[in-house]
């Protein structure tokens, strides 16, 4: 028996050594390109471009105020991006964590090709963790005149990229989570959405990530451009042609045919019909979304956070948020899909509540989250939060607009299917005292604080903050479970029109058992 055990142990050790040998050989044969790489910088705004003329009529009530439009409706959010790409004449800078090879990703790629054909300089910066399956498309984009593509913190192994974690975990575990799009140096879209159908699609069966973006123009744009340049010229931003296999001569024609076929499917035609309807020009058209005037502060982590996660001061978004928001006086509403407050966060939120602040948190339920392991970092903090007076709400994945009249809840500005409709929360929004609001990529968790880079915009805008707080109120009232605690510390989930539940709603026993195990693992630092 012992001989068999030793034989198995020896075989396992040999397999592990062989795997690491393969990884070591792969790293030698696929070295990570190291800079410095050619630098480039944002272009000045063109004086005679259509976008310049369209924005010329926006006169702020004060010189330091920017024009802000809320992109809440998912079709609006995609239509706004395509609208800006059609109007671009000088430059387009895009920075995303995920770009999916689906219908909306194809629509955006086609629009980038069209812009480049007009002479527009396109710079596309993508975190390489979110480009799986896109290598051929990105390689062709990178060889298109006027288009440059860079991959942030790339994986040297392309086909089996996950194996890279075994040999280079510390580097590859840190990602660029930023989302930004800047056109002609005059208008930017910032927020929580990546590029993919799950962020814009109300027409297919997959469901939707509830999210929110901000379109902004005015005196804050130079800051957004400088932040993009810092990332574009960072050492970890590697030109795609140094990492990806070069496309073959016939690949461009094949890719064009594949893209055309994708955009001619019935699903793509439904997209096109929605985009060409009342959502055709949500930013600058006749039915443009309302404009809010606000003092805007563009926030972004320094890309050096990848090497120095303990950097201090204005270099980190979370520290700037804490110092800028200060002590809430009346109301604090936080929407964060991945909410892992840690012990320090619990103490701070309890302190706010003890001072009389109405503190409310909206996050995903275990049934709606797409990363259950992250939910474990929140689940064991619920009781101390609730006992400290913090209100907790968990988004219900089966919430659907047919259950409620959204026009009564969210007002006449909401068109089509509301983003507060089904499946998953993805918006990252902080509203303070109905006066200040943050919209961006930052989650309330250790990963956003220490591991990933983040960005967003902080707005001093009482009217917008009040609107977003009202939307938050309507959402938690109608599309979320309220979590409460009894004297015996038992949790209860309540939703209007349904009997209360005393266990994680919409989940199976096995899932709850795994959650209980995960809560006891020492992994909170990386959630």
N, C-alpha and C positions, 0 to 999 in steps of 0.2 A: 504493500500500500504506500509506504513512504517512498519507495523507488518510483512509483507512478507519479506521486506528488512532485518529487524532485524533477522528474522528466518534464512534467507540465510546466513547472516553474522555469526550468532552463529554456524550454521552447518559447515561453512568453518573453523572457529576457532577451532571447535572440531576436524575436520579432520586433521588440521595442528598439533594440540597437540597429536592426536593419532599417526600420522606419526613419530613425534619426539620421542614419547614413544617407538614405535617399534624400531627405530634406536638406542635409548639408551639401550634397552634390548638386541639388537643384538650386540652392542659393549661390553656389559657385558658378553654375552655368547660366543662371538668370539673375545677375547682379542688379541691384536697384540703382537706376541712374542718379548721379549726384551732380548738383549744379556747381557754380551758378549758371542759370539759364538766361537767355536774352530777356531783358526787362522791357516792359512797355507800360504806358500810362494812359489814363482816361483822356479822351479827346474833348476839346472845347465844344460847347453847344453851337450848332450851326445857326446862323442868323436868319436864313431864308427857308428853313425846313418847315414842312406842314405842322410838325409838333410845336415848333416855336410860335407859329402864327396862332395855333389853337390855344396855347397857354397864355398868349399875350393879353387876353381879356381878363385874366384873373388878377384882380387888384386886391392885395391883402389889406385888412384894416390896420395892420401895423407892420413895419418893415421886417421884423424878426419872425413873422408867422408864415407857416407853410400851409398849402392847400392839401387837405387830406380827404380821401374817399374810402369808405369801408366796403371791402369786397367780401360780402358775407355769402351771397348766393353762389353755389359752385360753378354754374354755367357762366355767370358774370365773371368769375375769377379767371376762367380759361379764355373767355371772349376778350377780356381786358388785355391779357398777354398778347393774343393774336392781333388785336387792334393796334397795340404799340409797335409790334414787329412790322405791320403793314405800313406804318407811318415813319418808321426809322429811315434816316438819310445819312447819318454820320457813324454812329456806333451803337452796338448792343453788347452789354456785359451781363452774363448770367452766371450765377453761383448756386448750386443745389447739392443736396445730400443724396437724393435719389432721382434718377431719370429712367422711367420704365419704357420698355419696348412694346407699347400698346397704342391705342387709337389716339389719345391725347398727346402721347410722346411723339407719334408720327406726325400729327398736325403741327406740333412745335418744330420738329426737324424740317418739315417742308417749308414752314415760314422762315426758318433760318437760311435755308438754301435760297429762297426768293430774295431775302434781304441782301445776302452776300452777292447775288447776281446784279443787284442795283448798285453795288459798290460800297455797301455798308460793312464796316469792320466788325466782325463778331468774335468775341472772346467767351468761350464756354469753359467754366471751371466746375468740375464735378468731383465729389468725394468718391474714391474708387470702390468703397464698400457698397455703393448704391448703383453700380453700373453693370451688374451681372447680366450676361446675355447681350450686351450692347457693344462688344468689342469691334465687330465688323462695321456697324453703323458709325461708331465714333472714329474709327480709322479712316473711313471715307470722308466724314465731316472734316477731319484734320487735314486732308489733302485737297479740300475744296478751296479755291481762291477766296481770300478775304475772311476765312474762318480759321481760328486757332482753337485748339482743344488742349486743356491741361487736366491731368488727373491728380487729385490731392492725396498724398500718402498712399501711393499705389501698391498693389499686390504684385510681386515679381512673377509668381506662378499664376497663369491666367485660367487654365482649365480646372485645376484643383486648388483654387485660391485659398479655400478654407484651411488647407494644410499649412499655409504660411503662419497661422496662429501658433502652431506647435513650435516653430523655431524663432518667431519674432513677435511674440504676443504683446509685449510692452508697447511696441510701436503701433502695431495694427489695431490694438484695442482703443486707440485714440483716434477720433474721427472729426471731420469738419461737418458740422450739422447745420451750417448757415444756409439761408434761402434769400436770394436777392436777384432782382432783374432791373437793370438801369438802361434807359434808352435815350440816346442823343444827349446824355448828361443832364436831362431836364425832368425826367419823371422816373420814379422807381416803384417797384412792387416788393414789399417786405411782408413776412408773416410766417405761417406754419406750413404752407402747402409746398410739397415737392411737385414733380411733373409725373403724372400717372393718372389713369382713369379713376382710381379709388379716391382721388382728391377732387375730381370734377364730375364724376359720372352719376347722374341721377336717372339714367336711361337703361342701365343694364342690371343684371341680377346680382352682381357682386356686393352691392351695398356701397356705403359712402363713409369717408372719414369726415366727421364734423370738424370744420376748420375755419380760419379767418385770415384774411390778408388786408394790408393797407396799401393804397396807391398814394404817393406823396410827391409833390413838386414844390419848388420854392427854395429858400435859402439853406435848407438842410441837405440839398442834393450834393454839394461838394464834399460833405463829410461821407456820404454814402459812396461816392466815387473813390475817395481816398482809402476807405476801408477795403473796397474791392481790389484796388491796386496792391495793397499790402499783402493780400492773399495770393493774388496772381503772381507776384514777384517773390513769394516765399520759397524757401529751399525745398519744401515738400510738394510744391506744385510743379509736376513733371510734364513736359510736353508729351502728348499722347503718342506721337510717332516714335518716341524712345522706349515706350513700354509695349505698345500694341504691335502685332504682326502687320507688316505693310499689306494693303489690299492688292489683290491681283488685278491685272489690266481689265478683266471683264467684270470685276466686282461692282464697279460703279453702276454699270448698266443693270446688273442683277439687283442691286440695292434699290435703284430707282423703280424698277418693275415691282419689287416687293412692297415698297412704300405705296406705290400707286394702287396695288391690289388691296392693301390694308385700308386705304382711304376710300375705297369703292364698296366696301362691305355695307350691308344694311345698317349695322350698328354705327359705322362712321357716317353714313348718310343721315341717321337720326341726330348725331352730334351736329352735323353741318346745318340741319334744319333749325335746331335749337339756337345755334350760334348766329345764324342769319336772321333770326326773328327779332323779338323785342330786346334781346341781349346783344345785338350786333355791335354796339359801340357804348358800353356802359360808362366809359370814362369821359368821352368828349362828344358823344352823339346828342341828338335832340332830347333823348330821354336819359341823359347822363345821371349818374348817381349823385346825390346831394354832396356838396362840398362843405367840409368843416375847416375852420381856420384855427391853427394851433401852433404853439411853440413846440417844435419837434427836436428830439435829441436822438441821433442815430447811435445805437450801441452795438459794439462788436468786440468779442475777445480778440486779443492779439494772436496771430498764428503761432507765435513762439510759445503759447500755452502748451503746445504739443510736447515741448522739451522742458518747460518750466511750469508745471501745473500749479505750483504754489506761488505764482507771481501775485503781486499785491497792487492795490490802487485801481486807477481807472482802466487798467488793462483787462479786467475781467468784468463780464456783464453782471454777474450776480452781486459783486461788491458795489458796482455803480448803482444797481437797482436799490440795494439796501440803503445806500447813502442818499439817493435822490428821493425815494419814497418816504424815508424817514418814519416817524411814528404816525400811523393812521389815527384819525380823530373819531371817525364815526363808522366807517364801513370798509371792509376789505373782502373782495370777491376774487377768488383764484380759480381758473380753469386750467387744469394740467392733466393730460392723459396719462402720464407716468409720474405719479406723485409719491415720492419717497422722502418724507420730511426729515428723517434722522432724528436723533435725540435733541440736537440743537434746534432744529426747525420746530419740533413740538414745543419746546420751552418758549420760543419766540412767539408762536401763534397763541399759546395759552396766556402769555403775558399780555398780548394785544386784547384778547377776550376779557381778561381780568380787569383791564382798564376801561371797559365799557364799549369796546369796538365790536361791531357785528361782523364776525369772521365766518366766512362760508367757503367751502372747498367743493369743487365739482371735479371728479375724476372718473375713470372707467370702472365699471363693476368687473368682477372676475369673469362674468359671462361675456362682456364686450371687449375686454382688453385683447390686443394682439400679441402681448408679451406677458404671459401669466407669471413668469419668474419675477418680473418687476413688481407685480401686484403683491408679492410676498413682502416686499420692503415697506409697503403701505399697510397691509392688513394688520400686522402686530402693533401698529401705532394708533389704530382707531380708538381703542379704549382710553388711553391717556388724552387724546385730543378731545373726545366727547366729554370726558369728565372735566376737562378744562374749559368747556363752554364753546368749543368750536363746532359749527354745523357741518356735517358731512353728507354729500350727495354722490350717488354712483349712477353713471349713465346706463340706461336700459337699452340693450341691443335691439329689442323688438319695437322700439318707439317708431311710429309711422304717422305721417301727416293725416292719414285717413281717420285717425283717432281723435284729432282735434282740428278746429278751424284756425289755421295758422294766421290768417288775415286778422283775426281778432286778437291773437296773442302778440304778433310781432309787427303789425302795422302794414299799410298798403305798399311799402317799399319792397317787401319780399315777393319775388317772382318765382314761378315754377315750383319745384320741389325744394322745400327749405333744407338747409344743411343740418337743422336740428331734427332730422327725421329718422335715421336708422343706423344701426350698427356700432360705430366706434367714435369716441371722442378723440380729436387730434389737435384742437385749438389750444394755444398757449397764451392765455390772456390774464392780466392782473388789472383790476379796477380798484382805485383807492379813493374813498370819500366822494365818489361821483364827481371827481375833479381831474384825476390823472389816470392814464391807462397805458399799459404796455402790451404790445402785440409783437410776437416774434417767434423764434425757434426754441427758446429756453424753457425747459421743463423744470419743475421743482423737484430735482433729484440730484444725487451725487455725481452722476455721469455728466449732466449739464454743467455742474459747478467745477468739476475737477478734470474730467477726461476729454469731453468733446469741446469744440469751439462753437459758439452761439452768436446770434445777432438779433436785432429787432429795433423797434422804435418806441421811445417813451414820449407820450404826448400830454401836454398841459391843455386839456380840452374838456371843460365841464359838460358841454352839450353832448359830445361823443361819449365821454365816460358815463354820463347818465343813461344814454341810449344802450350802451353795452351792458350796464348793470341791469337795466330793465329786461334785456334779452336773457341775461343770466337768470333772473328771477323767473321768467316764463319757462325757461328750459328745465330748471330744477323742479319746478312745480308740476310740470306735465310730462317730462320725458326722463325722469330719474327717480331712483329709490332714495328716500331719506333714511339714513342710518341713525338709529337711536340706541341708547343703552339703558338697561334697567338697573335697579338697585343691586341685583345679584350679578351685575356686570355682563349679563347676556345681551347680545346684539340683536336688533330687530330691523328688518328692511320694510319700509312702508311706501306705498304709491297710491295715489288717488284712485278710488274705485276698485281696489283689490284688497284682499285680506292680508294682514301683516305676515311676514315670513321670519323664521328664526334661524335660517341658514342661508349661505350664499345663494341668491336667486339664480335660476337658470343654469345650475351646474350639477354635475354628477358626483357621487360619493368619491370616486377615484380622483377626480380633480381636486376635491377639497382635502383629501388625504395628502396629495402631493403638495398642495399649498401649505399645509401644516408642517410638512418636512422642510420645505424651502425656507419657511420663516425662521428656522433654527440654524440655518447655514450662515457662516461668516462671509457673506457676499454683498452686504449692503453697500460697500464702498464702490462697487462697480455697476450698480443698478441705475 
